[in-house]
Amino acid sequence: MCRVGHTFTTGYHYDQYHLRNQTFNAGNWSTETLSTLKSSYQGDTRTQALFAQDAWAFAPRWLATPGLRYETWRAYNGRLGNAATMLGYAGRTEDAFSPKAEPQWQATRDTLLRLSYSRAVNRPNLHWQSVAMGLMLSVAAMAAQADGALRFQPLHAGEVKTLLRTPRARALIVEIWALDCSYCRENIARIAQWRRASRQPVDVVMVAMDGPEQAAMLNRALAPLVRDGGLGLARVPQYANAEAMPERLRAALDPGWQGELPRTLILRADGRRHASSGLLTPQTLNAALSD
């Protein structure tokens, strides 16, 4: 490193990601026979950048390498939904500069001393943004929760046994519903009205067969019922299907259930269980809980 001079480097960076993900209901999860669309999410991102650096040998045994990168990142075509509804998200664009500086000194033939400083900007790619499995929530879900909306806890098949444990101090009603179920919200309202009128010592939990990444849409669907404070829906624990294959949760909740909605499980304090599909009446609820 005895010569003095400049070595200039410049370049252009481009990347683009496309994501299209769909989850379907299955008539038999063990054979993976697909039927109707369960959920869908998609999006695109694109990054473009220009960079330049100068390796400057300004003195014998000395080299300084300053550099700069400018990039622009864009996310667009974001959509989240199911067979009944599709929710779109506004596009987003961000720009950033990333500088670097690196002086180095060749102290001896075998010893090189280097000091480096740099700043890197790491933009989210589609894998980070889609977040559709496990215990993670999408940005839309977290935003909905931040506004004081209902919180949907992810529910896995392995956690159902604890949720439905018996015997218990009080009876439990498990109301299973989904966004694409036209009668589910009416049935939820009926259970809440019966509970308020009967004053029986009964706990209620709700399980949405939609994933937790759809929390924003779940909140939108239940908003009219939540606003009716007399129904007490804001105090009911809410769960959402966290299984990549929804039928696994269905089988864990009720092995004899074929997937029709709404589905209601009633667990009495003595351990006896009643299950039914469709709209409930006060008479049905009273009979299921009576001796």
C-alpha positions in Angstrom: 0.0 0.0 0.0 2.6 2.5 -1.0 0.9 4.2 -4.0 -1.2 7.3 -3.5 -4.4 7.7 -5.4 -8.2 7.0 -5.7 -10.2 3.9 -6.6 -13.8 5.0 -7.2 -16.7 2.5 -7.2 -20.4 3.1 -7.9 -23.4 0.9 -8.5 -27.1 0.4 -8.5 -29.2 -2.0 -6.4 -32.7 -3.3 -7.2 -34.9 -5.9 -5.5 -38.6 -6.7 -5.7 -40.7 -9.1 -3.6 -44.2 -10.4 -4.4 -46.3 -12.4 -1.9 -49.6 -14.1 -2.6 -50.8 -16.4 0.2 -54.1 -18.2 0.5 -55.5 -20.6 3.1 -58.4 -22.8 2.3 -60.9 -24.8 4.4 -60.7 -28.5 4.1 -63.3 -31.1 4.3 -60.8 -33.5 5.8 -57.7 -32.0 7.2 -55.8 -35.3 7.4 -56.1 -35.7 3.6 -55.8 -31.9 2.8 -58.9 -31.8 0.6 -59.4 -28.1 0.0 -62.8 -26.4 -0.2 -63.6 -22.7 0.3 -61.2 -19.9 0.8 -60.4 -19.2 4.4 -58.0 -16.3 4.3 -55.9 -14.4 1.8 -53.1 -11.9 2.1 -50.8 -10.4 -0.4 -48.4 -7.5 -0.9 -45.4 -6.3 -2.9 -42.2 -4.4 -2.0 -39.5 -2.8 -4.1 -36.1 -1.3 -3.2 -33.9 0.8 -5.5 -30.6 2.3 -4.4 -27.5 4.1 -5.7 -24.2 3.7 -3.9 -20.6 5.1 -4.3 -17.4 4.9 -2.4 -13.8 6.1 -2.9 -10.8 4.1 -1.7 -8.3 6.9 -1.2 -4.7 6.0 -0.5 -3.7 9.5 0.8 -0.3 8.5 2.2 2.0 5.5 2.2 0.4 2.7 4.3 -2.8 4.7 4.8 -6.2 4.1 3.1 -9.5 5.9 3.8 -12.7 4.6 2.3 -15.7 6.9 2.6 -19.0 5.9 1.0 -22.7 6.7 0.7 -25.8 4.8 -0.3 -29.2 6.4 -1.1 -32.2 4.1 -1.3 -36.0 4.4 -1.8 -38.3 1.6 -0.5 -41.9 1.1 -1.5 -44.6 -1.2 -0.2 -47.8 -1.5 -2.3 -50.7 -3.8 -3.3 -51.3 -4.8 0.4 -54.5 -6.8 0.9 -56.0 -8.9 3.7 -59.3 -10.7 3.6 -61.3 -13.9 3.2 -64.1 -15.2 0.9 -66.5 -12.5 2.2 -64.4 -9.4 2.6 -61.1 -8.0 1.3 -59.4 -5.1 3.1 -56.8 -3.0 1.3 -53.9 -1.1 2.8 -52.5 2.2 1.6 -49.1 2.1 -0.1 -46.0 3.3 1.8 -42.7 4.9 0.6 -39.6 5.6 2.6 -36.2 7.1 1.7 -32.9 6.9 3.5 -29.1 7.6 3.4 -26.5 5.1 4.6 -23.0 6.6 5.1 -19.8 4.7 5.8 -16.2 5.7 6.7 -13.2 3.4 7.1 -9.6 4.5 7.7 -6.9 1.9 7.9 -3.2 1.8 8.6 -0.7 -0.9 7.5 1.4 -0.7 10.7 3.7 -3.6 9.7 3.7 -6.2 6.9 1.6 -8.5 9.0 -0.5 -6.0 11.0 -3.4 -4.0 9.6 -5.3 -1.6 11.9 -8.8 -0.6 10.8 -11.5 1.7 12.2 -15.0 1.4 10.7 -18.2 3.4 11.0 -21.4 2.8 9.0 -25.1 3.1 9.1 -27.4 0.4 7.6 -31.2 0.8 7.0 -33.0 -2.5 7.0 -36.5 -2.3 5.4 -39.2 -4.9 6.2 -39.6 -7.5 3.4 -42.8 -9.4 2.7 -41.9 -12.3 5.1 -41.8 -9.9 8.0 -45.0 -8.1 7.0 -47.3 -11.0 6.3 -47.0 -12.6 9.8 -49.8 -15.1 9.4 -48.9 -18.0 11.7 -47.9 -18.7 15.3 -48.4 -16.2 18.1 -47.5 -13.1 16.0 -50.1 -10.5 15.0 -50.1 -8.3 11.9 -49.6 -4.6 12.1 -53.3 -4.1 11.5 -54.1 -6.3 14.4 -51.8 -4.5 16.8 -53.1 -1.1 15.6 -56.6 -2.3 16.3 -55.7 -3.4 19.8 -53.9 -0.1 20.5 -57.2 1.7 19.9 -58.9 -0.2 22.7 -60.5 -2.8 20.5 -61.0 -6.5 21.4 -57.9 -8.5 21.9 -57.8 -11.8 20.0 -55.5 -14.4 21.7 -54.0 -16.9 19.3 -55.4 -20.4 20.0 -53.5 -23.6 19.0 -55.0 -27.0 19.0 -52.7 -28.1 21.8 -54.2 -25.4 24.1 -57.8 -26.4 23.7 -57.7 -29.1 26.4 -56.8 -26.4 29.0 -59.5 -24.1 27.8 -62.2 -26.8 28.0 -61.0 -28.4 31.2 -63.7 -29.9 33.5 -65.0 -30.1 36.1 -65.1 -26.4 36.7 -66.6 -24.0 39.2 -69.0 -22.5 36.6 -70.5 -23.6 33.4 -68.8 -22.4 30.2 -70.3 -21.5 26.8 -67.8 -21.6 23.9 -69.1 -19.7 20.9 -67.3 -20.6 17.6 -67.8 -18.2 14.8 -66.1 -16.8 11.6 -66.2 -13.7 9.4 -67.9 -15.5 6.5 -70.7 -16.9 8.7 -73.9 -14.9 8.1 -75.7 -16.0 11.3 -72.8 -16.0 13.7 -73.2 -12.4 15.0 -76.9 -12.9 15.6 -76.2 -16.0 17.6 -73.5 -14.1 19.6 -76.1 -11.5 20.4 -78.7 -14.1 21.4 -76.3 -15.7 23.9 -75.4 -12.3 25.4 -79.0 -11.4 25.8 -79.9 -14.7 27.4 -77.0 -14.5 29.7 -78.0 -11.0 30.8 -81.7 -12.0 31.3 -81.2 -15.4 33.0 -78.4 -14.3 35.4 -77.1 -17.8 35.5 -73.5 -18.3 36.7 -72.1 -19.0 33.2 -68.8 -18.0 31.7 -68.5 -17.3 27.9 -65.5 -17.4 25.6 -65.5 -16.8 21.9 -63.3 -18.5 19.3 -63.0 -17.1 15.8 -62.0 -19.6 13.2 -60.3 -16.8 11.3 -56.6 -16.1 12.1 -55.3 -13.5 14.6 -53.8 -11.6 11.7 -57.4 -10.6 10.8 -58.0 -8.9 14.2 -58.9 -5.6 12.4 -61.7 -7.3 10.4 -62.9 -9.3 13.4 -63.2 -6.1 15.4 -65.1 -4.4 12.6 -67.5 -7.3 12.4 -68.2 -7.3 16.2 -68.2 -3.5 16.6 -72.0 -3.1 16.7 -72.3 -5.7 19.4 -69.4 -4.2 21.4 -71.0 -0.7 21.3 -74.1 -2.2 23.0 -72.6 -2.2 26.5 -75.5 -4.1 27.9 -74.3 -7.2 26.1 -71.0 -7.2 27.9 -69.1 -8.4 24.9 -66.1 -6.3 25.7 -65.5 -8.5 28.8 -65.7 -11.8 27.0 -62.3 -13.5 26.3 -61.6 -13.6 22.5 -59.5 -16.2 20.7 -58.5 -16.6 17.1 -57.4 -19.7 15.2 -53.6 -19.8 15.2 -53.3 -23.1 13.3 -51.9 -23.1 9.8 -54.4 -25.8 9.0 -57.7 -24.6 10.6 -59.2 -28.0 10.7 -56.8 -29.1 13.4 -58.3 -26.6 15.8 -61.8 -27.7 14.7 -61.0 -31.3 15.6 -59.5 -30.3 18.9 -62.6 -28.2 19.9 -65.1 -30.8 18.9 -64.1 -34.1 17.1 -67.7 -34.6 15.9 -68.0 -31.2 14.3 -68.0 -31.0 10.5 -67.4 -27.2 10.4 -70.9 -25.7 10.2 -71.3 -22.4 11.9 -72.2 -21.0 14.3 -71.2 -23.8 16.6 -71.8 -23.6 20.4 -70.2 -25.8 23.0 -71.8 -25.8 26.5 -69.7 -27.4 29.3 -71.5 -27.8 32.5 -69.8 -27.6 35.8 -70.2 -31.3 36.4 -68.3 -32.1 33.1 -71.2 -32.9 30.9 -71.1 -31.4 27.4 -73.7 -30.2 24.9 -72.9 -29.1 21.3 -75.1 -27.7 18.7 -74.9 -25.8 15.4 -77.1 -23.0 14.2 -79.1 -20.3 16.0 -79.9 -20.9 19.7 -83.0 -20.1 21.6 -83.3 -19.4 25.3 -85.1 -22.7 25.7 -82.1 -24.5 24.1 -79.7 -22.8 26.5 -81.8 -23.4 29.6 -82.2 -27.1 28.7 -78.5 -27.6 28.1 -77.7 -26.2 31.5 -80.6 -27.7 33.5 -80.4 -30.8 35.6 
